[in-house]
């Protein structure tokens, strides 16, 4: 895993059925990630997004 992925552990994923999920964005802190998801939901009301934390080993 590259160093940049360690710096941005909060991940926003878009679910696109029947295709595999797509990593949409990565963030350093959860507040920025949540705000980004809120904006995405306003811009794309029919889309589904997941926000999760990827722990650094």
ABEGO torsion letter per residue (X at the ends): XBAAAAABABBBBBBBOABBBBBABBBABAAAAAAAAAAAAAABAABBBBBBBBBBX
